[in-house]
């Protein structure tokens, strides 16, 4: 039998033994799920994902610090997030005159809870045909009680040297004027400086004068109508032409920013946590498996060499393992990570940091396996069939690969399984301390929760921890069932 | 282990002592090397010098004498070179770090350089590192070492109880509990208990730095301060006990189980010896070495092994101190703490060597 088929046989046997136990079955299902999700995420992940993740602009339409949408069933007041793609909306009114062209859109938003949306944002990235001279964009809001806030946005762009217009309205510049105009009789009692600070209150609230002294603002549920009015100055361009261009634009969007978001909520930058957690799967698995594989490989080779050849090389390896085992890993790891984070300024910093943390973890994690493999090798070496193989002139390589290594497979598998979650948990722990490399790992999401949020954002703290725990649990269960293979006395 | 019969116990111990000392020296030198080679300490010290020089220039410009530009430049340059020689930045990193490491070995630890480090300790800036460490050490012992000790005591009581009932319901529950708790990092469960008990239910404190005053009161002889300490300590201790108990009971169970299935135990039970007697003489006695190893190394590891957990609670102990020293680039404190962490571990291992010889007659042969 060849070496490969011997290892394969021992793997088939191992798999059968593992699957015969309950913990093994659970572990197997979990592992399968992890691998499938990771592969799916790895295929979908954009190449520069860590850059997207860290650029706030990319997430600007999302609510910040928002719980998941299903949190409404936990008693959270969830204001729905609505995003209106005006490219797909039919204009309510089109009017043409010579040299002038007006297109206006009316969109409705239903506020059905007693709370304010986080805000209103408009994004425009359009191309205009030849002949369009300028464009005035106006946003008006009609509240359910009939109050009209006029010219929340009033923006004019001309197309003399350019045919594109790209502008994002994250704040509504005309809000103060609009409020003062709409609530003229309340003006003496209004705190004007507060309007730009809490715009959502004035957009989605009802203002009432109490006791003729102070203005009280309360959320105003009902149907809101946003009116987006575009007026063009044109030279012989038809409205059909313009509409065609509008429909082909990159972005033409009105967003009412809610207070709940998606499946997993958002963080302080409005990043979709579901997305970050999803793309964290392959990273976590790669970190864990890579460290475990390399450390196990080194441990096996060192243990085999140490046990099989003995003598000076054995003494050297054993002393080295001894000394490494006495040096505390965590402090050194934190020190290395932080030093690289603070001093490395070159390219690919996230990768360099991860690689360094990898390297330190590997250096410190192969020792214990080497000791186990060495003692196993020592006893296998004195078996009669090894002596016999030696007597007929088998080479050392042949004896190791044919007679010794296949017997070590369960131990090697157990070591692999136990060191995988260690690496994942350690990486996450370093992130939580603030040694962040920039990849959206679960640890990184947790650390942002600790450094930038308050501890009350449960949707931000619980899921990454549970995911780390599920991955660890998979390997712990796998280890438990392997343990019974390695140590039959543990069985009932 | 490579032990010749004729070497004798003393030389075996001497060899161990030698290698453990080498490990100790290496740990401190590797730390120094990382600090120096990466240029980390230099970056921090340069930032401190630049900040002081900037402040000095600002003070000169604002001073009532209104010195002219060339005088200011001259004074500022003089101040800068003073600072550079004070911090030793006119010498290469090894000329600073190597003497610092050597001084660490003779416990000449110097003064803490970063204000954040002395802040964690609750002392004045630039206090001696010895004072800083001796302020933080009892806080880690009060919390983490005690918690681990509680876990160990419970595990040693429960372990022998379940080892007779392998496969029973209680045994299955313990194994499942151990598997689940093994999967959760202590620091994350810490975040969880802080979130629920501290922030949501508001039954636990959310800030743990004030424990400094309580512990100081206790150490100066005020026994009533114990109540105050308990008020802070129970949440992190509870967290550690909840998480570590499972794996610890499982570990003790696994160590005992190997012995329970041995023939001599079966023979003892068959002879009708009472359960307690079998447990004490036939099960605990042979498994005492691995159990002691885990207990001693576990306790020794509490000083430097819970840096992340301490940080999550902002507990002003050795772990938080170490992280503060690293973020502040405080080389003397970092070296001293590495020295302490390694020393405690190495001493524990050496004590174990002696205990092995005392407990296992085979080693003495």
Interface residues (C-beta under 8 A of the other chain):
Chain A: X23 X314 X315 X318 X319 X322 X323 X325 X326 X327 X328 X330 X331 X332 X334 X335 X336 X338 X339 X340 X342 X343 X421 X425 X428 X429 X430 X432 X433 X434 X446 X450 X454 X455 X456 X458 X461 X462 X465 X468 X469 X470 X471 X472 X473 X476 X477 X480 X483 X487 X489 X490 X492
Chain B: X1 X2 X19 X20 X22 X23 X24 X26 X27 X30 X31 X34 X35 X38 X39 X40 X43 X44 X166 X167 X175 X179 X180 X182 X183 X184 X185 X187 X188 X191 X192 X194 X195 X198 X199 X200 X206 X254 X257 X258 X261 X301 X304 X305 X307 X308 X311 X312 X322 X323 X326 X327 X329 X334 X337 X338 X341 X342 X345 X346 X349
